């Protein structure tokens, strides 16, 4: 039985993680760490867990961490997480980190976008990006995974097949992304108050969202080419779910027109993701819907060739495939379990 801990146990993603782990046959939750000092029971923080998990939360102390675990999920914010990760990896404990602190191989790129010095150089150099569909072999061998963000997961999975085959212009990509309010986290903010976000749709962080460099960085590494995107996220008045609409320009064929047709693109995606347990491809005129993926670890994808663009649509649950479900998928890969265990 794998003993696991969750550091930062009061996050939305932590609740989803606990729910998944409670039904995982090979896992036992033995440690919950929080930045609070009153040591509440997790079921007092999340009443939905009453009778399912009544474990008391421990106050996180940087010099006093639990050694009674085999794997730690770190759900702390960026720049905070890297203060704790080395304490676990230094004891030989496997770590899956939810923040952005270990998603970049380029330390300077992280420091530019997160306005902080990275204090764990060894960790950022050895961490593996936790997207199993693209980095499964590396995840199997590592002790430290940087779990991807929600927007990045949906966008990277949408673009990887076409970029890998070199069929689209890698520096002319537009991503229109929409997220439910839980994607903004559990900390109260003015723009996530009910009266502000209900009956409202608005873009935010236009031209400067931190997921943009992450998407470009990972796709550039995986496809060996410079990738540049125009990424525009939107907040929509629903609890959870992400829908990305990606506009890619095909490389010119005969007479300047794309040589690609709908059936050819569909075939490419079927071949690329045919053996992936959590990527589902829509056929014909079916389009991904957030209602079909919420509370699941699936990413639904559809493609459509238009007059001068290839449109790729992807939908995920931002809290599951975009966070906690993907973390469990990574844990399964790291620990040699069936990849679908606890998730299907």
SEGUTOR-154628 format. One line per field, with one value per residue: y, x, z of N, C-alpha, C in turn. Coordinates in steps of 0.2 Angstrom, whole numbers, plus 2048, in hexadecimal, padded with zeros to 3 digits. Atoms other than C-alpha are relative to their C-alpha. Last residue first. Example, Ala and Ser with C-alpha at 12.3 -4.5 7.8 and 13.67 -1.06 7.14 Angstrom:
REM residues 2
n.Y (7FA/7FA)
n.X (7FC/804)
n.Z (7FF/800)
ca.Y (7FB/7EA)
ca.X (844/83E)
ca.Z (824/827)
c.Y (805/806)
c.X (7FC/804)
c.Z (803/800)
This chain:
REM residues 344
n.Y (803/7FB/7FB/802/7FE/7F8/7FF/802/806/806/800/802/807/804/800/804/807/802/800/806/806/7FF/7FA/800/808/803/7FC/7FD/804/7FF/805/7FE/806/7FE/806/802/7FF/7FE/7FB/7FD/7FE/7FC/800/7FC/801/7FB/800/7FF/806/806/7FE/802/807/804/801/7FC/801/7FB/800/7F9/7FC/801/7FF/7FC/803/7FC/7FA/802/7FC/804/807/802/7FD/803/807/800/7FE/806/805/7FD/801/807/802/800/804/807/805/803/7FC/7FA/7FE/805/7FF/7FE/805/7FF/801/7FF/7FF/800/7FD/802/7FB/801/803/803/807/801/800/803/7FD/804/7FC/803/7FA/800/7FA/800/7FB/7FA/7FD/801/807/805/7FF/802/807/803/7FF/803/808/803/7FF/806/804/806/801/7FF/801/801/7FE/802/7FB/803/7FC/7FD/803/805/7FE/7FA/802/7FF/807/801/7FC/7FA/7FB/7FA/7FF/802/7FB/800/804/7FB/7FF/804/7FE/805/7FC/804/7FC/804/7FD/7F9/800/7FB/7F9/7FF/7FA/802/806/7FD/7FC/804/805/7FE/7FE/806/804/7FD/800/807/803/7FD/802/7FD/7FA/802/7F9/7FE/7FA/7FF/7FA/800/807/801/7FC/804/806/801/7FE/802/806/801/805/7FD/802/802/807/803/7FE/802/807/801/808/802/807/804/803/7FB/801/800/7FA/7FA/800/7FF/7F9/7FD/7F9/802/7FD/801/805/800/800/7F9/7FD/7F9/7FD/7FA/7FE/800/806/806/801/803/807/803/803/806/806/7FF/802/807/803/7FD/7FF/7FB/7F9/7FC/7FA/7FB/7F9/7FB/802/800/806/805/807/803/806/805/802/7FD/801/7F9/7FE/7FC/7FA/7FF/7FC/7FF/803/807/803/805/806/804/802/7FB/7FA/800/7FE/806/803/807/803/802/7FE/7FA/7F9/7FA/7FA/7FA/800/7FA/7FE/7FA/801/806/804/806/804/805/805/804/804/805/805/804/805/806/804/7FD/7FC/804/7FB/7FA/7FA/7FA/7FA/7FA/7FA/7FA)
n.X (806/803/803/803/807/801/804/807/801/800/7FA/7FA/800/7FE/7F8/7FD/800/7FB/7FA/800/7FF/7FC/7FC/7FB/7FE/7FE/7FA/802/7FE/804/7FF/804/800/802/802/7FE/7F9/7FD/804/7FC/804/7FC/803/7FE/804/7FF/800/7F9/7FD/7FF/7FF/7FA/7FE/805/7FD/804/7FF/7FC/801/801/805/801/807/801/805/802/804/807/801/7FF/804/803/7FC/7F9/802/801/7F9/7FC/803/7FE/7F9/7FF/802/807/804/801/7FE/806/800/804/801/7FE/803/7FA/7FD/800/7F9/7FF/7F9/801/7FB/800/7FC/7FF/7FA/7FC/802/803/807/804/807/805/805/804/804/807/803/808/802/801/7F9/800/802/7FC/7FA/801/800/7FA/7FB/802/7FF/7F9/7FD/800/7FA/801/7FB/7F9/7FF/7F9/7FB/7F9/7FB/7FB/7FA/803/806/7FF/7FC/803/806/806/803/803/806/7FD/805/7FF/805/7FE/7FD/7F9/7FC/7FD/805/800/805/801/806/804/804/805/806/800/800/7FB/802/805/7FE/800/7FB/7F9/7FF/7FF/7FA/7FB/803/803/7FB/7FD/804/802/7FA/800/806/806/802/806/803/804/802/803/7FE/7F9/7FF/804/7FC/7FA/801/7FA/7FA/801/7FF/806/805/807/803/807/801/7FC/802/807/7FF/7FE/7FE/7FC/801/7FB/7FD/7FD/803/807/802/7FF/804/807/800/801/7FC/7F9/7FB/802/7FC/7F9/7FC/7FF/805/801/804/804/802/807/801/801/7FA/7FC/803/800/7F9/7FF/801/7FD/7F9/7FF/801/7FB/7F9/7FF/7FF/805/7FF/803/803/801/7FC/804/804/7FC/801/804/804/7FB/7FB/7FA/7FA/7FD/7FA/7FA/7FE/7F9/801/7F9/7FB/801/802/7FC/802/805/804/7FF/803/807/801/801/807/801/805/7FC/803/7FC/803/7FD/803/7FE/7FE/7FE/802/7FE/7F9/7FF/7FB/802/804/7FC/7FE/806/801/7FA/801/807/7FE/7FC/805/801/807/806/804/7FD/802/801/800/802/7FC/804)
n.Z (804/804/7FC/7FA/7FF/801/806/7FF/803/7FB/7FB/804/803/7FA/7FF/805/7FF/7FB/804/804/7FC/7FA/7FF/805/801/7F9/7FE/7F9/7FA/7FA/7FB/7FA/7FB/7F9/7FC/7FA/7FF/806/804/805/806/805/807/805/806/804/807/802/804/7FC/7F9/7FD/801/7FC/7F9/7FB/7F9/7FD/7F8/7FE/804/807/803/806/804/806/7FE/7FD/7FA/7FA/800/7F9/7FA/800/7FE/7F8/7FD/800/7FB/7F9/7FF/7FF/7F9/800/7FB/803/7FB/7FC/7FA/802/807/804/807/805/803/807/802/807/803/807/804/807/805/807/803/7FB/7FE/7FA/802/7FB/7FE/7FC/7FC/7FB/7FE/801/7FD/800/7FC/804/803/808/802/7FE/803/807/800/7FE/805/806/7FE/801/807/803/7FE/7FC/7FB/802/808/801/7FB/801/801/803/803/806/802/806/805/803/804/7FC/7FF/806/802/804/802/7FC/7FA/7F9/7FD/803/7FB/7FB/7FB/7FA/7FB/7FB/7FC/7FC/7FB/7FC/802/7FD/7F9/7FE/7FF/805/804/807/801/800/806/806/800/805/806/803/803/806/806/802/804/807/804/7FE/805/803/800/806/7FF/7F9/7FC/7FD/7FD/7F9/7FB/7FF/7FC/7FC/803/807/802/805/7FF/801/806/800/801/806/807/802/801/807/801/7FB/7FF/802/7FA/7FC/7F9/800/804/7FC/7FA/803/801/7FA/801/800/805/806/803/7FE/806/802/804/7FE/805/800/806/801/805/7FC/7FC/805/801/7F9/7FF/804/7FC/7F9/800/801/7FA/7FC/802/806/7FE/803/7FE/805/7FE/805/806/806/801/803/7FF/804/7FD/7FD/805/7FE/804/802/7FD/804/7FF/7FE/7FA/7FE/805/800/7FA/7FE/804/7FD/806/806/7FD/801/807/803/801/801/7FB/7FA/7FA/7FD/802/7FE/803/7FE/7FA/7FE/7FA/7FD/7FE/7FC/803/804/7FC/7FD/805/802/7FB/7FF/805/7FF/7FB/803/804/807/800/800/803/7FD/804/7FC/803/7FB/800/800)
ca.Y (819/824/81A/80F/815/815/803/805/806/813/821/81D/81C/82C/835/82F/835/846/847/844/851/860/863/852/853/865/86E/861/85F/865/866/86F/86F/87B/879/889/890/88A/87F/86E/868/85F/858/854/84D/84C/840/83F/840/84B/857/84F/84E/85E/867/864/85E/85F/851/856/846/83D/843/83C/836/838/830/81E/823/815/81D/82E/832/826/82C/83E/83B/832/841/84D/842/841/854/858/85D/863/875/881/88C/885/874/874/882/87E/87D/88C/887/88D/885/885/880/87B/87A/873/878/882/88C/89F/8A1/8A7/8AA/8A6/8AD/8A5/8AB/89D/89B/88A/889/878/868/860/85B/86A/877/870/871/883/88A/883/888/899/89C/895/8A4/8AF/8BF/8C3/8C4/8C1/8C0/8BE/8C0/8B7/8BC/8B6/8B1/8B7/8C7/8C4/8B3/8B9/8B2/8C4/8CA/8BC/8AF/8A1/891/891/89A/88A/888/896/88B/88E/894/893/89C/896/89E/896/89E/89A/887/888/878/866/863/851/855/866/85E/850/85B/869/864/85A/86A/875/86B/867/879/880/874/875/868/85D/860/84E/849/838/834/824/820/832/833/824/82C/83E/842/839/839/84C/84E/858/850/857/855/867/86F/865/868/87B/87B/88E/895/8A8/8B0/8BB/8AC/8B0/8B5/8A8/89A/89E/8A0/88E/887/875/87C/873/871/881/882/87B/86A/861/84E/848/837/836/832/83D/84B/84A/84E/85D/862/865/871/882/87E/87E/890/898/891/88D/87D/86D/861/84F/845/833/825/82C/82A/837/845/856/860/86C/876/875/871/871/85F/85C/84F/840/83E/836/82E/831/843/847/851/85D/864/86E/864/854/859/859/869/86B/87D/884/886/884/873/861/851/840/82E/82C/81A/814/804/802/814/819/825/82B/833/83C/842/849/852/85A/85E/867/872/877/873/865/86F/861/851/841/82F/81E/811/800)
ca.X (7C3/7CF/7D4/7DF/7E0/7F3/7F4/801/814/817/81C/80E/801/807/806/7F4/7F1/7F8/7ED/7DE/7E3/7E7/7E0/7DA/7D1/7CE/7CE/7C2/7C7/7C1/7CB/7C7/7D3/7D0/7DB/7DB/7DA/7CA/7C5/7CC/7C3/7CA/7C2/7C9/7C2/7CF/7C9/7CE/7BB/7B1/7AD/7B0/7A0/798/7A8/7A3/7AE/7A6/79E/79E/7A6/7AF/7B5/7C5/7C7/7D7/7D8/7DD/7EA/7ED/7E6/7EC/7F9/7F1/7DF/7E6/7EE/7DE/7D3/7DF/7DE/7CB/7C9/7D4/7E6/7F0/7EE/7ED/7FC/7F9/7FF/803/804/808/7F7/7F2/7ED/7DE/7DB/7CA/7CD/7BF/7C2/7B7/7B1/7A5/79C/79C/7AA/7BB/7C4/7D6/7DF/7EF/7F8/804/816/81F/832/836/83C/82A/82B/836/82C/81C/822/828/81A/80D/817/81A/807/802/808/7FB/802/7FA/7E8/7E9/7D6/7C8/7B6/7A5/798/787/790/7A2/7A0/791/798/7A9/7B6/7BC/7BE/7CA/7C7/7D4/7CD/7D5/7D2/7CE/7BF/7B7/7B4/7C0/7C0/7CF/7D1/7E2/7EA/7F9/804/816/815/80E/805/809/819/814/818/80F/7FF/7FF/804/7F7/7E7/7F1/7FB/7EC/7E2/7F0/7F7/7E6/7E5/7F7/803/80A/81D/822/831/837/83A/83B/829/826/834/82B/81A/81F/813/802/808/808/812/821/830/83B/84E/854/846/84A/85D/85A/84F/84E/846/847/837/82D/822/824/837/83C/834/83C/84D/84B/849/842/832/824/82C/826/816/80C/804/814/814/822/82A/832/845/848/84F/840/835/83E/843/830/82D/834/830/81E/81D/823/814/805/804/7FC/80B/807/813/818/81F/818/81D/82B/81F/827/82F/83C/831/822/811/804/7FC/7EB/7E0/7D9/7C6/7C6/7B6/7AA/7A9/7B2/7A4/7A7/7B7/7C0/7B8/7BB/7CE/7CF/7D5/7E7/7E5/7F6/7F1/7FE/7F7/7FE/7F4/7FD/7F8/7EE/7EE/7F0/7EF/7DC/7D9/7C8/7CE/7DB/7CE/7C4/7D5/7DB/7CA/7CB/7DE/7DA/7CD/7DC/7DB/7E8/7F8/804/7FB/803/803/807/807/800)
ca.Z (7B9/7C2/7D1/7C6/7B4/7B3/7BA/7C8/7C5/7D2/7C7/7BA/7C7/7D0/7BF/7BD/7CE/7CA/7BA/7C4/7D0/7C4/7B3/7B0/7C0/7C7/7B5/7AF/79D/78B/77B/76A/75C/74D/73E/734/723/71C/72A/730/740/74F/75F/770/780/78F/79C/7AE/7B3/7BF/7B1/7A0/797/79E/798/786/778/766/75C/749/743/751/762/769/77B/784/795/791/784/777/768/76D/75F/752/755/755/743/73D/742/739/729/72A/72C/71D/71C/70D/713/705/6FE/6EC/6F2/705/711/723/72D/738/74A/753/764/76D/77F/78B/79D/7AB/7BC/7C6/7B9/7B5/7A8/7AA/79A/795/786/77F/76F/76C/768/765/760/75A/761/763/776/77C/772/778/78A/789/77F/78B/79A/792/790/7A1/7AA/7A1/79A/789/790/7A3/7A4/798/79E/79F/7AB/7B1/7C2/7C3/7CD/7D8/7DC/7E2/7D6/7D0/7E1/7E7/7F4/7F5/7EE/7DD/7CC/7C3/7CF/7C5/7B5/7A7/795/789/778/771/762/759/74C/752/74F/73E/73C/735/73D/743/755/753/74D/75A/769/766/770/77D/780/781/78D/799/798/79D/7AC/7B3/7B1/7C0/7C2/7C6/7D2/7D5/7C3/7B9/7B4/7B1/7A3/799/79B/795/787/78C/79E/7A0/7B0/7AB/7B2/7C0/7BF/7BB/7C5/7D4/7D4/7D2/7E1/7E7/7D7/7D8/7D7/7CB/7C5/7B2/7B1/7BF/7B6/7A5/7AE/7B5/7A4/7A7/7AC/7B5/7C6/7CF/7C5/7D3/7D5/7DA/7DA/7E5/7E9/7FA/7FA/80A/800/7F4/803/80A/7F8/7F4/803/7FE/7EC/7EF/7F5/7E5/7DD/7E8/7F3/7ED/7F0/7EE/7F8/7F5/800/811/823/823/827/827/834/82E/823/82E/827/834/834/82F/838/82F/82F/81D/817/826/822/812/80B/81A/812/81F/82E/824/823/836/83C/842/849/841/82F/821/81D/81C/81B/81E/81D/80E/809/7F7/7ED/7EB/7E6/7EB/7F9/7ED/7E1/7EF/7F7/7E7/7E4/7F5/7F2/7E1/7EA/7F6/809/809/805/807/803/809/802/809/7FB/800)
c.Y (7FB/7FE/805/806/7FF/802/807/800/7FD/7F9/7FA/800/7FE/7F9/7FB/800/7FC/7F9/7FE/7FE/7FA/7F9/801/806/800/7F9/7FD/803/803/7FB/803/7FA/802/7F9/802/7F9/7FF/802/803/806/805/802/805/7FF/805/7FF/807/800/803/7FA/7FA/802/7FE/7F9/7FC/7FF/804/7FE/805/800/807/804/7FE/800/805/7FD/805/806/7FF/803/7FC/7FA/7FE/802/7FC/7F9/800/802/7FA/7FB/803/7FE/7F8/7FD/801/7FC/7F9/7FB/7FD/804/806/802/7FA/7FF/802/7FA/801/800/801/803/800/805/7FE/805/7FE/7FE/7FE/7F9/7FD/800/7FC/804/7FC/805/7FD/807/800/807/801/806/806/803/800/7F9/7FA/801/7FD/7F8/7FC/800/7FC/7F9/7FD/800/7F9/7FC/7FB/7FF/802/7FF/7FE/803/7FD/805/7FC/804/805/7FD/7FB/802/805/7FF/800/7F9/7FD/804/806/805/806/801/7FF/806/800/7FC/804/802/7FB/803/7FB/804/7FB/804/7FC/804/807/801/804/807/802/806/7FE/7FA/803/804/7FC/7FB/801/802/7FA/7FC/802/800/7F9/7FD/803/7FE/804/806/7FF/807/802/806/7FF/805/800/7FA/7FF/804/7FD/7F9/7FE/802/7FE/7F9/7FF/7FB/803/7FF/7FF/7F9/7FD/802/7FD/7F8/7FF/7F8/7FD/7F9/7FC/7FE/805/800/800/807/806/800/802/808/804/806/7FD/802/7FE/7FB/800/801/807/803/807/801/806/802/7FF/7FA/7FA/7FE/7FC/7F9/7FD/7FD/7F9/7F9/800/7FE/7F8/7FD/805/800/805/807/805/807/803/805/805/7FE/800/7F9/7FC/7F9/7FE/7FA/7FC/7FE/804/7FE/807/802/803/807/802/806/801/7FC/7F9/7FC/7FA/7FA/7FB/7FE/806/806/7FF/802/7F9/7FE/7F9/7FC/7FD/803/805/806/806/806/807/800/807/801/806/7FF/7FA/7FC/7FA/7FC/7FB/7FA/7FB/7FB/7FB/7FB/7FC/7FA/7FA/7FC/803/804/7FE/806/806/805/806/806/805/806)
c.X (7FC/7FB/7FD/7FE/7FE/7F9/7FE/7FD/7F9/7FF/801/807/805/800/802/807/802/7FF/806/806/7FF/800/804/805/805/803/803/806/7FD/803/7FC/802/7FC/800/7FE/7FE/803/807/804/7FB/804/7FB/804/7FD/803/7FC/802/801/808/803/7FF/801/806/802/7FB/802/7FB/801/805/7FF/7FF/7FB/800/7F9/7FF/7FB/7FF/7FC/7FA/7FF/800/7FD/7FD/804/807/7FE/7FE/807/804/7FD/802/808/802/7FE/7F9/7FB/7FE/802/7FA/7FF/7FC/7FF/802/7FD/806/805/800/807/800/807/7FE/805/7FE/804/800/807/806/7FD/7FC/7F9/7FE/7FA/7FB/7FB/7FA/7FE/7F9/7FE/7F8/7FD/7FF/806/800/7FE/805/806/7FF/800/806/805/7FE/800/807/802/800/806/7FE/805/808/802/807/804/807/805/805/805/7FD/7F9/801/804/7FD/7FA/7FA/7FD/7FD/7F9/803/7FB/801/7FB/802/804/808/805/804/7FB/800/7FB/7FE/7FB/7FC/7FC/7FA/7FA/800/801/806/7FD/7FB/802/801/805/807/802/800/805/805/7FC/7FE/805/803/7FC/7FE/805/800/7FA/7FA/7FD/7F9/7FD/7FC/7FC/7FD/802/807/801/7FC/805/807/800/806/806/800/802/7FA/7FB/7F9/7FE/7F8/7FE/803/7FE/7F9/801/802/802/806/7FF/806/803/804/7FD/7F8/7FD/800/7FB/7F9/7FF/7FE/805/806/804/7FE/805/807/804/802/7FB/7FE/7FC/7FC/7FE/7F9/7FE/800/807/805/7FE/800/807/802/7FF/804/807/802/800/804/807/801/801/7FB/800/7FD/7FC/7FF/805/7FC/7FC/805/7FF/7FB/7FD/805/806/806/806/802/805/806/802/807/7FF/807/805/7FF/7FE/804/7FE/7FB/7FB/801/7FD/7F8/7FE/800/7F9/7FF/7FB/803/7FC/804/7FD/804/7FD/803/802/802/7FD/803/808/802/805/7FD/7FC/804/803/7FA/7FE/805/7FF/7F9/801/803/7FA/7FE/7FA/7F9/7FC/802/7FE/7FF/801/7FD/804)
c.Z (804/7FB/7FC/804/807/801/800/7F9/801/7FD/804/804/7FC/7FD/805/800/7FA/802/805/7FD/7FD/804/806/800/7FB/7FF/807/803/806/806/806/806/806/804/807/802/807/800/7FA/7FD/7FC/7FA/7FB/7F9/7FB/7F9/7FD/7F9/7FF/7FD/804/807/803/7FF/804/807/804/808/802/808/803/7FD/7F9/7FD/7FA/7FC/7FB/802/803/807/806/800/806/806/801/802/808/804/801/805/807/802/802/807/7FF/804/7FC/804/804/807/800/7F9/7FC/7F9/7FC/7FD/7F8/7FE/7F9/7FD/7F9/7FC/7F9/7FC/7F9/7FE/805/801/806/7FF/806/802/804/804/805/803/7FF/803/800/805/7FB/7FD/7F8/7FC/801/7FC/7F9/7FF/802/7FA/7FA/802/7FF/7F8/7FC/801/805/806/7FF/7F9/7FE/805/7FF/7FE/7FC/7FD/7FA/7FE/7FA/7FA/7FC/7FB/805/800/7FA/7FD/7FC/7FD/804/805/808/803/7FD/805/806/805/806/805/805/804/804/805/803/7FE/804/807/801/801/7FB/7FB/7F9/800/800/7FA/7F9/7FF/7FA/7F9/7FD/7FD/7FA/7FA/7FE/7FC/7F9/7FB/803/7FC/7FD/801/7F9/801/807/805/804/803/807/806/802/804/803/7FC/7F8/7FD/7FB/7FF/7FF/7F9/800/7FF/7FA/7FA/7FE/7FE/7F9/800/805/802/7FE/806/805/807/801/7FC/804/806/7FE/7FF/806/800/800/7FA/7F9/7FC/801/7FA/7FD/7FC/802/7FA/801/7F9/7FF/7FB/804/803/7FB/7FF/807/802/7FC/804/806/801/800/807/804/7FD/7FA/802/7FC/803/7FA/803/7FB/7FA/7FA/7FF/7FC/801/7FB/803/802/7FC/803/7FD/7FE/804/7FC/802/802/806/802/7FB/800/807/801/7FC/803/7FA/7FA/803/7FE/7F8/7FC/7FF/7FF/805/806/806/803/7FE/803/7FC/803/807/802/807/804/803/804/7FD/7FC/805/804/7FB/7FE/805/800/7FA/802/805/7FD/7FD/7F9/7FF/7FF/7FD/804/7FB/805/7FD/804/800)
